[in-house]
Amino acid sequence: MSFILPGTILFLLLILLSNSLRILREYERGVVFRLGRFVGVRGPGLIILVPFFEKMVRVSLRTVAMDVPPQDVITKDNVSVRVNAVLYFQVVDPERSIIEVEDYLFATSQLAQTTLRSVLGQAELDDLLSERDALNARVEKILDESTELWGIKVMTVEMKDVDLPLEMKRAMAKQAEAERERRAKVIHAEGEFQASQRLSDAAGIIELHPVALQLRYLQALTEIAAENNSTTLFPVPIDLLSPFMKQFKAPSS
């Protein structure tokens, strides 16, 4: 009996130690309750609790990346889309994250889903596709104001995918193709206009200097002779020979 008693006491001491000692990592905090009443936030490091009287809830202070499931949204211009997003937030007040809300992870997820549907439902489809940054900032602001009471800081909200109906994708593809064709025609017309301006300028220069036309004619003959091996016959204009004829006539006069 004398051997059993010390062993029992040692066993009870081990149980008390296991119930009273906690080790919290650098990114963890412990919200401690004594007989159901909040007594403080402890950690990190070694935490000693009063056995059977104090209970501790661990809270992580690291940034949480939460995936917001795809939400069915009807935009302001009555287009049905499915949008999913990712939410980054962090617990900044462990006390309120435990006391003010039952499950801050679940509550934040539900709030993010409802806020995403509400904000995107007030925007048109074009804004949803082109003004993502503004919509993300608006959702982030609403979430941050709502979760502040829970001791949570919303870092950022980013929409990942916007899934459009098939008929809407086809219509947008036709619109994009028509826009590309319009731009191509405008660019082609602009090129033709610039080319006509250059030709008009060249015609003015040739009109002032007729010899330039002859030099251009000779240059064209040189280019054709260099590119083609076949024999090419060109009529020689009289105007091309007139300068030479004048030189021959000058001594005789």
C-alpha positions as CSV (number, residue, x, y, z in Angstrom):
1,M,0.0,0.0,0.0
2,S,2.9,2.3,0.7
3,F,4.2,1.8,-2.9
4,I,0.8,2.4,-4.5
5,L,0.1,5.8,-2.8
6,P,3.2,7.6,-4.1
7,G,2.6,6.3,-7.6
8,T,-1.0,7.5,-7.5
9,I,0.1,10.9,-6.3
10,L,2.7,11.1,-9.0
11,F,0.0,10.2,-11.6
12,L,-2.3,12.9,-10.3
13,L,0.5,15.5,-10.4
14,L,1.2,14.6,-14.0
15,I,-2.5,15.1,-14.9
16,L,-2.5,18.5,-13.1
17,L,0.6,19.6,-15.0
18,S,-0.8,18.5,-18.3
19,N,-4.0,20.5,-17.6
20,S,-2.1,23.6,-16.4
21,L,0.8,24.0,-18.8
22,R,0.4,25.3,-22.4
23,I,2.9,26.4,-25.0
24,L,1.9,29.0,-27.5
25,R,3.9,29.8,-30.7
26,E,4.9,33.2,-31.7
27,Y,1.9,33.7,-33.9
28,E,-0.6,32.3,-31.3
29,R,-2.4,33.9,-28.4
30,G,-4.5,32.3,-25.7
31,V,-7.8,33.8,-24.6
32,V,-8.1,32.7,-20.9
33,F,-11.4,32.2,-19.1
34,R,-11.6,31.6,-15.3
35,L,-14.9,30.0,-14.3
36,G,-16.4,31.3,-17.5
37,R,-15.2,34.9,-17.0
38,F,-12.6,36.4,-19.3
39,V,-9.4,37.2,-17.5
40,G,-6.9,38.1,-20.2
41,V,-5.0,37.3,-23.3
42,R,-1.7,35.4,-22.8
43,G,1.2,34.3,-24.9
44,P,3.4,33.5,-26.7
45,G,5.6,31.1,-24.7
46,L,4.8,28.9,-21.7
47,I,1.4,29.5,-20.2
48,I,0.4,28.3,-16.7
49,L,-3.3,27.7,-16.1
50,V,-5.1,27.0,-12.8
51,P,-6.2,23.4,-13.2
52,F,-10.0,22.9,-13.5
53,F,-10.7,26.6,-13.1
54,E,-9.1,28.2,-16.1
55,K,-9.7,27.3,-19.8
56,M,-7.8,28.7,-22.8
57,V,-8.8,29.2,-26.4
58,R,-6.0,29.4,-29.0
59,V,-6.2,32.1,-31.6
60,S,-3.9,32.4,-34.6
61,L,-2.7,35.9,-35.6
62,R,-1.4,34.8,-39.0
63,T,-3.1,36.1,-42.2
64,V,-5.8,33.8,-43.4
65,A,-6.4,33.3,-47.1
66,M,-10.1,32.3,-47.4
67,D,-11.6,31.1,-50.7
68,V,-15.1,32.6,-51.3
69,P,-17.2,30.0,-53.2
70,P,-18.7,30.9,-56.6
71,Q,-21.7,33.2,-56.2
72,D,-24.6,33.5,-58.6
73,V,-25.0,37.2,-59.2
74,I,-27.5,39.2,-61.4
75,T,-25.9,42.4,-62.5
76,K,-27.6,45.8,-62.7
77,D,-28.2,45.2,-66.5
78,N,-29.8,41.8,-65.8
79,V,-26.9,39.5,-66.7
80,S,-26.5,36.3,-64.7
81,V,-22.8,35.6,-63.8
82,R,-20.9,33.4,-61.4
83,V,-18.1,35.1,-59.5
84,N,-15.7,33.7,-57.0
85,A,-13.1,35.6,-54.9
86,V,-10.3,35.2,-52.3
87,L,-10.3,37.1,-49.0
88,Y,-7.2,37.9,-46.9
89,F,-7.8,38.8,-43.3
90,Q,-6.1,38.7,-39.9
91,V,-7.1,38.6,-36.3
92,V,-5.9,41.7,-34.5
93,D,-7.9,41.4,-31.3
94,P,-8.1,37.9,-30.0
95,E,-10.4,38.8,-27.2
96,R,-13.2,40.1,-29.5
97,S,-12.7,37.4,-32.1
98,I,-13.7,34.8,-29.4
99,I,-16.2,36.8,-27.3
100,E,-18.0,38.8,-29.9
101,V,-18.7,36.0,-32.4
102,E,-19.2,32.3,-32.1
103,D,-17.0,31.2,-35.1
104,Y,-15.1,34.1,-36.7
105,L,-14.0,32.0,-39.7
106,F,-17.5,30.9,-40.6
107,A,-18.9,34.3,-39.9
108,T,-16.4,36.0,-42.1
109,S,-17.0,33.6,-44.9
110,Q,-20.7,34.1,-44.8
111,L,-20.4,37.9,-44.6
112,A,-17.9,37.8,-47.6
113,Q,-20.4,35.9,-49.7
114,T,-23.4,38.1,-49.0
115,T,-21.3,41.3,-49.5
116,L,-19.9,40.1,-52.8
117,R,-23.4,39.4,-54.1
118,S,-24.7,42.7,-52.9
119,V,-22.0,44.9,-54.3
120,L,-21.7,43.1,-57.7
121,G,-25.5,43.1,-58.1
122,Q,-25.3,46.9,-58.1
123,A,-22.8,47.0,-61.0
124,E,-23.3,46.6,-64.7
125,L,-21.5,43.8,-66.6
126,D,-19.0,46.2,-68.3
127,D,-18.0,47.6,-64.9
128,L,-17.7,44.1,-63.5
129,L,-15.2,43.2,-66.3
130,S,-13.3,46.5,-66.5
131,E,-13.5,48.0,-63.0
132,R,-12.5,45.1,-60.9
133,D,-10.1,47.1,-58.7
134,A,-12.8,49.6,-57.7
135,L,-15.3,46.8,-56.9
136,N,-12.7,44.9,-54.9
137,A,-11.9,48.0,-52.9
138,R,-15.6,48.6,-52.2
139,V,-16.1,45.0,-51.0
140,E,-13.0,45.3,-48.9
141,K,-14.2,48.5,-47.2
142,I,-17.6,47.0,-46.4
143,L,-16.1,43.8,-45.0
144,D,-13.5,45.7,-42.9
145,E,-16.1,47.9,-41.3
146,S,-18.3,44.9,-40.5
147,T,-15.6,42.6,-39.1
148,E,-14.0,45.4,-37.0
149,L,-16.4,44.5,-34.2
150,W,-15.0,41.0,-34.3
151,G,-11.4,42.0,-33.9
152,I,-10.6,41.2,-37.6
153,K,-8.8,43.3,-40.1
154,V,-9.6,42.6,-43.8
155,M,-6.4,43.0,-45.8
156,T,-7.7,42.7,-49.3
157,V,-10.4,41.1,-51.5
158,E,-9.7,39.9,-55.0
159,M,-12.2,38.5,-57.6
160,K,-10.6,35.5,-59.3
161,D,-13.0,34.4,-62.0
162,V,-16.1,35.8,-63.7
163,D,-18.0,33.0,-65.5
164,L,-20.4,34.4,-68.1
165,P,-23.2,32.5,-69.9
166,L,-22.3,30.9,-73.2
167,E,-24.5,33.2,-75.3
168,M,-23.0,36.2,-73.6
169,K,-19.5,34.9,-74.4
170,R,-20.5,34.5,-78.1
171,A,-22.0,38.0,-78.2
172,M,-18.8,39.5,-76.7
173,A,-16.6,37.6,-79.1
174,K,-18.6,39.0,-82.0
175,Q,-18.4,42.5,-80.6
176,A,-14.6,42.1,-80.1
177,E,-14.2,40.9,-83.7
178,A,-16.3,43.8,-85.1
179,E,-14.1,46.2,-83.0
180,R,-10.9,44.7,-84.4
181,E,-12.3,45.0,-88.0
182,R,-13.3,48.6,-87.4
183,R,-9.8,49.4,-86.1
184,A,-8.2,47.6,-89.1
185,K,-10.3,49.6,-91.5
186,V,-9.5,52.9,-89.7
187,I,-5.8,52.1,-89.7
188,H,-5.9,51.2,-93.4
189,A,-7.8,54.4,-94.3
190,E,-5.3,56.4,-92.3
191,G,-2.5,54.8,-94.2
192,E,-4.1,55.5,-97.5
193,F,-4.6,59.1,-96.5
194,Q,-1.0,59.5,-95.5
195,A,0.2,57.8,-98.7
196,S,-2.0,60.2,-100.8
197,Q,-0.5,63.1,-99.0
198,R,3.0,61.9,-99.7
199,L,2.1,61.3,-103.4
200,S,0.7,64.8,-103.6
201,D,3.9,66.3,-102.1
202,A,6.0,64.2,-104.6
203,A,3.8,65.4,-107.5
204,G,4.4,69.0,-106.5
205,I,8.2,68.5,-106.3
206,I,8.2,66.8,-109.8
207,E,6.1,69.6,-111.2
208,L,8.8,72.1,-110.0
209,H,11.7,69.9,-111.1
210,P,10.8,67.8,-114.2
211,V,14.3,66.2,-114.1
212,A,13.2,64.4,-110.9
213,L,10.7,62.4,-113.0
214,Q,13.4,61.2,-115.3
215,L,15.7,60.2,-112.5
216,R,12.8,58.2,-110.9
217,Y,12.1,56.5,-114.2
218,L,15.8,55.4,-114.5
219,Q,15.7,54.2,-110.9
220,A,12.6,52.1,-111.6
221,L,14.4,50.5,-114.6
222,T,17.4,49.7,-112.5
223,E,15.3,48.0,-109.8
224,I,13.4,45.9,-112.3
225,A,16.6,44.9,-114.1
226,A,18.1,43.8,-110.7
227,E,15.1,41.7,-109.7
228,N,14.1,40.0,-112.9
229,N,16.4,38.0,-115.2
230,S,14.0,38.2,-118.2
231,T,14.2,40.8,-120.9
232,T,11.9,43.7,-120.4
233,L,11.1,46.3,-123.1
234,F,10.2,49.8,-122.1
235,P,9.3,52.7,-124.4
236,V,11.7,55.5,-123.8
237,P,9.8,58.8,-123.5
238,I,11.1,61.7,-125.6
239,D,11.2,63.9,-122.5
240,L,13.8,61.6,-121.1
241,L,16.1,62.3,-124.1
242,S,15.4,66.0,-124.5
243,P,18.1,67.1,-122.1
244,F,20.7,65.1,-124.1
245,M,19.4,66.4,-127.4
246,K,19.7,70.0,-126.1
247,Q,23.4,69.4,-125.3
248,F,24.1,68.1,-128.8
249,K,22.3,71.0,-130.4
250,A,24.1,73.6,-128.4
251,P,27.6,73.4,-130.1
252,S,26.0,73.5,-133.6
253,S,24.2,76.7,-132.9
